[in-house]
Each structure stands twice: as structure tokens, then as C-alpha cells.
Amino acid sequence: MGKIGSLKFKLGDRLGALAAFEQVLKECESSDATSTASKAEASKAHIKCATICRSLLNEGKSNQEASLNHLREALKLYTQLYGSTHRDTQALTTSLKQWEQEGVMAELLLLDSGSKR
């Protein structure tokens, strides 16, 4: 399903890609969720879902919280798999902080624009 999701994403079908990667997550949850391979697959799928949700957010078709939740789950799994000092775990931590900060700024802009009306 992951390859199907990647192909759909490359073809511009982001909603189809999101559905495919969410299916990967369901399969990982139903399999042995404690195995390293399952955690690694799930973490990659969460990153893909986060990226897709974020791209849909830019078009107003998704909410920011979905992208942040997927990134948080990926970070949790990466930390379990590789530790907090691993470069990929640190990159996810940085991305999550940046995305959260961008969300706060967007909310402030919305509040500010609403008060000027």
C-alpha cells in the first residue's frame, strides 16, 4: 500500500495517497505493533500522512491538527526505534517545533484579522 500511496502522490492524487498511507497505518496496528519492522513502517507512513495533510492544509482541505498529530506519532516511534539523539529523530523534533510555531502564528493572524473587521 505504501508504494501505491507514493504513486498516487506523484500523480497528484493527494487524497488517494493519504488514504493509502492511512491503510498502511491500520495494517501496522493490526500486525505485531511491537516489532521493529512494524514501528519503522508506521513511522514512515505517519511522516507521509503528515506531509500530505500539510499540503492539503495549504489548499484549505485539511486541518493542521491532523498533520501535527501524525508528526507527533512519527516522532514517538522514531524515539523508540533510534533514541532521542539520532539525527532523524532530531530532524523530526525540529520539524514538529517549526510546524507547531507556524500553526500558532497562523492562529494569531486569523484572530488579528477577525478583530480588524
N, C-alpha and C positions, 0 to 999 in steps of 0.2 A: 504494500500500500504506500510505503514511503516513496518508492520510485514513481508511482502513479501521481502522488501529490506533487513531486518535483516537476514532472512533465506538465501537469495541469498549470502549475505556477508559471513555468516557462512559456506556456501558450496563452497566458493572461487570464486564466480561469482561477482567480484567487479564492472564490468561494468554494469551488470544487477542490482546490488544493487544501484549503482549510478542513473541509470535510474528510478528505483522505488522511491527513495527519491526525485529526481527532480520532479516526478509526484506529490508527496505529496506537494511540494512547489507550484506547479501550482494550485492544489486544494485549498490550503490555500489562494493564491492570488485571486482566483475566488470566494471564500466564503467571509464572513464578515471579512475583514483583520484587522478590529479594535477590534475584540473580543479578550479577554484574551486567550481563548482556541485556537483560530487560531494562535495567536502570539506564544504561547507556543509550539504548534505543529510545526510551521515553524522554530522556533529557534532550536528545536531538529533535524529537518531534515537538517538544514544548518550545524550543527555540524557533523552529519553523512556524509554529502556530503564533507565537508572539510577533514574529516579523510580519506575517500575513495580516494579523489583526491590526498591527500598527499601520500597514499600508492601506488597509480598509478604513482606518480611522481618518486618514488624510482625505478620504473621499466622503466622510460622514456616514459610512455604512456600518461602523462598529463602535464599540466603546473602548475607552482607554484602559479601563479596569481589566478587561479580558487580556489585553496584551501584557499588562503588568503581572497578572496572576500567572500566566504561562512562563514569563521570565523568572518569577519567584520560584516556581516549581522546578524549572531547569537549574537554577542556582542551588536549590536544596539538594537535588540529585547529584550535580557536579561536585558539591562539597562532600557528599557521602562517598562518591567514587574516587575523587582525586585529592581531597583536602582543600583547605582554605587558601593555601599558599601557591597552589598550582596556577600557572599563567592563564589558563582558560577560565578557571573559577574567578580569578581576579578580574578578568575582562568582563565576565558576566556581572560581577558586583558593580563595576564601573558603569556598565550599560544600564543596569537597573537604577542606579542612583541618578543617572542622566535622564532616563525616561520619566522617573518619578518627579524630578525637578521640572522637566518640561510640562508635565501634567499640572503641577502647581501653578506654573506661570500661565498656562492656558486658562485655568480656572480664574485666576486673578484678572486676566484680560477680559474674560466674559463678565465677571462681576463689575469691573470698571466700566465696560461698555454699556451694561444694563443701567448703571446709575447715572449715565450721561443722557439718557433718553428723556 
